[in-house]
Amino acid sequence: MLGYEQGFSPWKIDEAQLLLPSVQDYVPKDHLSRLIVALVREELDLSAIAGSCRSALGQPPFDPRMMTALLLHGYASGIYSSRRIARAAVARADLMLIVAGDPPDFRTISEFSRRHLKALAALFVQVLKLAEKAGLVKLGHVAHDGTKIKANASKHKAMSATRYAPPSSSCGS
């Protein structure tokens, strides 16, 4: 039996902690999720979203700041599916920090992003302007003319079946 007698430090998986841990304790101070929360709380104008988030029936809706921060973090992390964002909000500490232990389900995330698509697109412009103001990006013009130039290579020479055939295996069949 491995344990203390082997010189290992104890594995305290079943030991109760004296103070309850906060998800804040598991996310570094300079993490993207903290930046997004601060940005949504203090900098972004969410009036277009907050004004249309009233519900007279059923449970009260989630705070639009939390939902916006959740979507922004998901998109910034490369998670675009509402199902994947919902799963990550339960499994990842950085998203748990945003939802504060009360994650929305994927339908709620999907409906929020569908309902506020135009306002979320406008938030992207706000974020770019804030990044420019902070000196993080430089905004300018990008031009693309779409010119097509005919190549001087033979289509048959460049792509032959024998030239690109996979090498035969020397292992026994």
Disulfide bonds with the S-S distance in Angstrom:
none
